[in-house]
C-alpha cells in the first residue's frame, strides 16, 4: 500500500507521528518537527522507528585466514599521481613536485616554469634536456620512495623536513637549492577570534594557541602530518612548545595526548579546512601563506607564520646518474632565475621573506618519531567505534566492487586493534555483514571474510544503510564509554530507494556522528552533491576517488581517523 506524508492544515494543531512504507521502499517517518535540528533524544527516537521498518538482514561472516600485506603491496600505482608536464628531451628528468605548485592555477608555478624550461633549448653534452613534473604531496613522495620503490630524479617538497626524513631512511640526498619559491606555514584566525585572542593572550604563537585551546578559549584545527607539510610543521612546533628541551620527551607526548582529547579531529586535507573556514565553522587553523593569499574567501582572516619555513628546497639523488644530476642542477638554477621568481611572486610565493623560521629541534629521525607520537595520541586516548557502509548495488558490479573490496582489505592494516569496527552493505536491502566488535585478530579475520563475500546487484538504498549504521554505532557506544563514533560510506551513485537524504541528515545531525563519504569515480552531478551534503552535516569530508587510487585515499583517511 502506498503511503503518503500528510500535513494537518488546521492552525495550532501539531503534526502527528506517522510511520509508513512506500511501495518503492521509501520510508517516511514524520517527527512533527518543522526545523532541521534534532536533539540527540529526538534523533534516537526516530532512528529506532526507522531501524524497525528497514529490518536489516543479518549475515554470517566467514572466518578468513588472511595474510598481512606489506606497505608496498598496499600502495597504488605511482601513476595515480599525474604527470602534469611531460618532457621529451634526450635527457628527461622527473620532478616530484609539491601540490601547491603543481596543480591548477594559481597553484601552477612549477608547471609554468617547467614548460618554459622545456622550450628554452637547454643541453648537456650536446643532448637536449627537458623536465617532466609529477603532482604529488611531499609526504607521499617519502612513503613511495621508502616503501614503493619510486625513484624520482628530483624532489621539490614544501619544506626541508621531508629531505631530512629521506636521509634518515638511508637515501643519499643531494641538495641543489635550499629555496626556489619562498613560503611559510602558519596559524590563520578569523578576525574577531584574532582580536579576542590577542586581547587575552597577546601575540599569536604556538604555545599560546595551545594554552588557549586547553583553556577552552579556542578551537584549533590542523592537517594530517603524514601527508601535509603544514600539518607536520605545526605538529613538531606543538611538541617543541610542550617541551622546548626535548620535543620527543614523555612530557611532550603526554601533553599532546591531553591536547588531543579536546581538539577537533585532524582534517583529512587542507581543502577541507578551507571549506570549513569559508563557511565560518573553523575560526583558527593551519594554512600555508601562499594558499591563504590565493583564497579570497579567507581575506577576513589574520595570518601569522610559525614553525620552519616552506621554501621548497630541491634535491636529487645518487641513483639518478651523472647526466640527470647535471640536468637537475640546470633546472634548479632556472627556477631561481629572475623570470621564475617574478612568476613565483605573482602566484603567491615570496611574501614573508622577513620571517626566519623556528628551529624544530628535530633531525630526520626526529620528524619520523614525531609522526609516530602523533599517531599514538591523535585520538586523545579514546577508542573509536566505526562502521563501514558499502554500496553493493548493481552499478558497482565489476571493477568498482572489486576495487572496493581490495581497498578495504588493504587499508584495514592501518586500523588499530584497540578500535571497534563493523560492516554494513546495501542494495535495495540493508545487510549487517559484521556486527561491531573490537578489531583484534579474530575480528580482523571476520572482517576480511565479510568483505570478500560482498557481491553487487540491485538498487541503492544508501540512506537506509546509513541509519542502520548509526543504530549500530549508538548501541555499541553504550558498551564502550567515552568512545568516538564515525562512519565511512563507500558508494558510486545516487540513492534510488529507501530513506531520503533530508530525513537522514536531521537524524545524523542530532547524533553528531561524522560521516566520511568515499565516492567512486564521481564526475559531478546529484550523486556527488548528495554525498557531499551528507558529509557536511557533521563536518566530515567527501573523498572522490577513482578505482585506481582508492587504496591511497583510504590509507590516508585511516591514518588520520583510525
N, C-alpha and C positions, 0 to 999 in steps of 0.2 A: 504494500500500500504506500502510495506516495505521500510523504509528509510535508507540511508547509510550516514555515516560520510565520506565526500570526502576531499582529500588533493589536493591542487594545486601544481604541481611539478615545474613549471617554477620559476627559481631563480629571486628573487626580487619582486615576486607577493605576496601580503599579502593574507592570508586566509580570506574568506568572511563568513559572518554570515548566517548559515542555521538552520532552525528550523524544526525538523522532528519528526514523531511519528512512532515507530516500531510496527509491528503487535502484538508483545508480550507486548506492553506497555512500551518500553524503550525509553524515550525521549532523544534526543541528540541535544544540542544547542551548536554550536561552536562559541566561542567568538573571535577566531582568535589568542588568546594568546598561546604562546609556553611554558611559565613558569607556576608555580602553585600559584603565588601570585597575588591576585586581589586587586585593590583599593576598598574602600567602594562603589565608584560610579560604577565601573565595576560590582561589585557583585550585586548591586541593579538592574542594567540594565538587567543582566542575570536572576536574581531572578524573576523580573516582567514577563519576557518571559516564564520561566518555569511555573510560577503560572497560567498563562493563559492557557497553554497547559494541565496542570494537572486538572484544573477545579474542585476544591474540592466541595463536596456536603455539603450544609449547612443543619444541623439537627436542630430540635426544642427540646430543653431540657425541661423536665417537672420540675415543682417546687416541690421539695421533702421536706416534713416536717420531718427533721431528728432529732435524739436525740443525744446530745453531749455525747461522750463516756468518761469514766473515764480513767485515766492513766493506771490503772490495766488492763482494757479490751483491751487497745491498745498494751500492751506488748505481744510479742511472748512467747511461752513456754520456760521456762528456759533451757530445753534440746536442744534448738538451739545452746547453748554454750556447746561444747562437754566435756564429761568426758574423759580425756586423760590418766589417771591412775585409775584403778578400784581395790579397796582393797576388801579383803574377810575375814577380821578378825571378831571375835565376837564383838569387838568394832571397828567400822569403822567410821572415821571422814572425812567429805568432806571439802576440802580446795579450796576456791575460789582464784585462783592464777592469778596474773598479766600476761599478754600475753608474755612479754619479757622473761619469764622463764617457760612458759607452752606451747610453740609452737614447731615447728620443729627445729632441730639442726641448728645453735648453740644456739637457744633461748629455750633450753630444760632443763635448770638446775634443776628446781623443779621436772620435770618428772623423771630425773635420780636419784635424791635424794629420792623421794618418793618410787620408785621401789626398791632401795637398803634398805630403811627403812622397806618396807614390807617383805623383805627377812631376816631381822635381828632377827626375833623372839621376838619382844617386847611384854610384857604382863603387865596387870594391874589386880591385884587381881586374878591371875590365868587365866584371859581371854586374848586371843590373840588380838593384836592391829594392825590395818592397816590404810592406808591413801588412799582416793580417791581424785583426783585432777581435778577440772573443769577449763578449759581455758576460761577466761572472763576478759574484761578490768575492771580496778578499778572503773571507772565511772559507768559502767553498774551494778556492784555489788551494789553500793549505790542506784541506781534507782530501781533495782529489790527488794532490801530489804525494801526500803521505800514505794514502790507502788505495788509491785507484790507478796508480801508475801514470798519471797525467804529467807531461813534461813540456810546459810552455818554454819558449826561448827567452821570453821577457815577462816579468811580473811587475805590474804597476798598481800596488794596493793603495788603499786610502791612507794608511799610516805605517810607520816603521815597525809596529808591534808584530805584524804578520811576517815580515822578513826575519825578525829575531826568532820567531817560533819555528820557521823553516830551518834556521841554523841549529836550533836545539834538537830538531828531528834528524839532523845529520846531513843536510844539504850544504854543498859548497856554494854559498850565496855571494855573488859579486855585485857590489853596489856601483851603479853607473851614475846615479844622481840622487841627492838627498831630497830634491824637490823639483817637480815640474809644474805643479799647479797648487799654489798655496791655499790652505783651507784650515778651518778649525772646527772642533765639535764643542757643543756647549749645552747650556740649560736655557730653555725657552719658557717664558712665563707670560700669560695673559696680563695686559697692562694693569688692571685693578689688582690682580693677585700679586704682581710685582710690587706695586705701591704698598699694599698691606704687608707683604713680606719685608720690604726694606724698612718700613717704619718700626717693625718689631725686632728684626734680626740684622739689619744693616746690609752690607754688600752681599751679593749672591755668590756664594762659594759652595762647594760640595758638602763640606762639613756642616754648614748652616742649613742647607737644604735637608740634609739628613736629620738634623736637630728638629727642624720644623715639621718634618714628616712624622717623626717619632712622637712629637708633641700633639699630633693631630691637626696642625695648622695648615698642612699642605699635602696634596696627593701628587706624587711624582712618578712619572711613567718612563720606562726605558726599554730598549730593544734587546733582542737575542744576542748575547756576546759570542756565540759560536759562529755566527754569520755576519753580524753587524759590527762594523768598525767602531761606530759611535757607542754601541752597547758595550763592547769590550773596553773601550776607553773609559767610559763612565763607571763601569763596574770596578776597574782597577783603581780609579780615583776614589771610589767609595771605600774600598778596602784600605787604601792609604790614609783616608780620613779616619777610619776606625782605629788604625794603629800606624802612626807615621814611621815608627822604627822598623816594623815588620808587617807589611801588608798581608802576609800569608800566615800570620800567627793564629793561635787558637782564639785569642781575644778578638781579632778582626773577623774570623769566621763566625764566632758566636754572636757578635754584634750584627753581622749581615743576616744571620738566621733570625734574630729578633726583628730586624727591619722588615724582612720579607713576610713576617706574619701579618703585617698590616698594609703592605704596599699593594698596589694593583697588580694583576698578572702582567708578566713581561710581554710586550707586544710582539707579535709574530714578525712584523716588518715595520719600517719607518712609515710606509704609506698608510698603515693602519692608524698610527699616531696622527699623521697629517689629517686624515678624515675625521678622527675624533676631536682633534683640536678645532678644525674648521666648523664643527657642529657645536663647539662650546663645551664639550664634555670634559676634555682634559685641559687643565689650566697650567700645568707645569710638566715639561717633558724634555727628553734629549733631542737634539737635532744638529745636523751639520750646518754651518753658516751658509754654504752655497745653496743647500736645499731651502733654507729659510728665505734667502734672498729671492729665490725663484718661485715662491709660493705666495701669491698675492693675498690669499685668504688669511695668512698669518701676520699681516702687517700690523695688526693690533697687539702683537706680542713683543716682548723685550728679550733680546738675545744676549747671553753672557758666555764667553768662551771658558772652557775648563779642560783640564787634563792635558794630554800630549797633543801636539799639532797634527793635522791631517794634510801633509804636504805632498802626498803621492810620490814617494821615492820610486826609483826604477832599479830593478835587479835583473841580472842574467845569471847563468849557471855554467859550471864547467862542462856539463854534458852537452851543451849547445854546440861546441866546436868553435874553432878559430874564426871562420868566416861569419858565422851568425853572431858571435860575440862582437866582432867589429861592426856588423850591421846594427846591432843593438846600441853600440856607442854612438853611431851616426844618428840614430833615431832619438836617443836621449838628448843629444845636443840640439837637434832640430826642435824638440819640444821646449827647450829653454830659450829659443830664439825670440827676437822682438815680436815678430808677427804672431807666433803661437801664444806668447804671453799677453799680447793685446787682446787676442781672442779669449784667452782664459778669463781676463777681467770682464769681458762682455758676458761671459757665461756664469758669472757669479763667484769666480775664484779670486785669490789675491786681495782679499778685502780687509784682513785684520793682521797686517804684517807686524804691527807693534806687539802682538801677543807672542811671548817667548815660549810658552808651553810649560807644563809642570812635570817634574820627574816622577814617574810612576813607582820608582824603586824596584822595578822588576826587569829581569832579563827574559830571554825567550822561554826558558823552562818555567819561569815565574808566571808568565802570561798563560801558559798551558795549565799550570796549577790553579790559577785564579778561575779559569773556566770550570774546573772540577769542583772548586769550592762553591761556586755559584750553583752548579748542577745539584749539589747535595743540599743546598739551603733554599733554593728558589721557592719551595712550597711552604716555607716557614715551619717545617716540621709537621705539617698537617698531611694526612693521607688524602689521596684523590680517589674519588669514585667516578668512573667514566663509563659511558656506554657508546658503542659504535652502532649507528643506524645505517644499514646498507641497502641501497636500491638494487633489487634483483628483478626489475620489470623487463619486459620483452626487448626494450630498446637497449638494454645493457648486454644483450647476448653477443657472444664473440669476443672481440678484443677488449671492450670495456670491462666485462665481468672478469675476464682472465687477469686484466691489469689490476682491478680492484683486489682480487684475491692475492695476487703476488705481492702487491704493495702492502697490504695489511699484514701478511705473514712476515715479509722482510722488515718492515718498520717496527713490528712488535718487539724486536730486540731492544728498542730504546725505551720500553716501558718498564719502570722499576717494579720490583717484586713486592714492594710494600703498598702498591696501589690496588684498587679493586676495579675489575674490568668485566663487562658483559657485552653481548652481541645481539642485535635485533636486525632482521631483514624484512623486506616488504615488496609485494607487488600489489595485487588487489587486496590481498590479505596481509596481516602482520604476523610475523613469526618471532618468538623468543628462542633464538638459536642457542644462547648460552646465558643462563642467569648470572648475575653479578656476584663474583667471589674474588678473594684476594688472588693476585696474579702470581702465585707461586708456580713451581714447575708443573704441578698437576693441572692447574687452571690454564696455564700456557699451552699444555698439550691438548686440553679440551678446546681451547680457542682455535688452535691450528686445525683440529678436526672439524669444528663447526664451520670455519671459513672455507675449507676445502670442499665441503659438500654443498656450497651455495650454487644455485643454478638460476638462470634468467628466463622469465616468461611472465606474461600477464600485464596488468595495468600498473598504475603508480599512485599508491596511497601514502604519499610522503608524510603528511602531517598527522595522519592516524598513527604512523610508526613513531613519529616524534613524541606524541603523547604517551604511547606505551613506554618509550624510553624514559620519559620524565617520571612516570609512575614507578618504574624500576629504581631510578636514582633516589627518589624520595623515600621509598620503602627501605632501601639499603642504608640510607643516611640515619635511620632510626637505630641501626645496629652499630654504626661507626661514628662516634661523637666527633664533632669539630672537623668533619671532612669537607673538602672542596668538591663540588659537583660540576661535571661538564659533560657535554655531548658532542659527538662528531658525526655529522650526516654526510654520507657519500652518495651522490646522485648525478644523473646526466640529463635530467629533463623536467618538464612541467608535471606537477601533480594533476592527475585526471580522475581521481576517485577519492573517497574518504573525506575526512575532516578538512575544512577550509583553513587557509593561512591566517585570516584575520582572527579567528577564534583561538587558534594555536598560539599566536603572538600574545594575546591577552593572558592566557594561562602561563606561558613561559615567562612573560614579564613579571607576573606576580610571584613566581618562584625564584626569579633571579639566577637561573642556570644559564651560563654562557653556552651558546650553540655554535660550534665551528662547522661551516659547511664547505665541503670539497666538491666542486663541480667538475665533472669530466667533460672535456672538450666543448665547453660552453663558448658560444660566439655571440653574446648579447641576447636580447630578446627577453621574453617573460620568464623563462626558466632561470636565467642568471639574476634577473630582478627579484624573483621570489626568494632565491637562496640568500641573496644579499640582505633582503628585508628581514628574513628570519635571523640571520646572524647579528643584525644591527640591534635587535631587541635588547640584548644584554651585553652589547659592546664586544662581541667576538669578531670573527673575520670570515670572509668568503675567500677561498683559495681556488682559483681557476686553473686547473691542471690538465695537460694533455696526458694521454695514456702512456707516453714515453717518459714523463718526468714526475708522475705521481709519487713514486718511491721517494724521490728527493724532497718533495713537498711535505709528505707525511713525516719523513725523518726529521726535518727541521721543525715541524709543528710539534712533534712529540718531544724533541729536545727542549723546547720551550715549555710545554704544558705538562708533559708526563715524565 
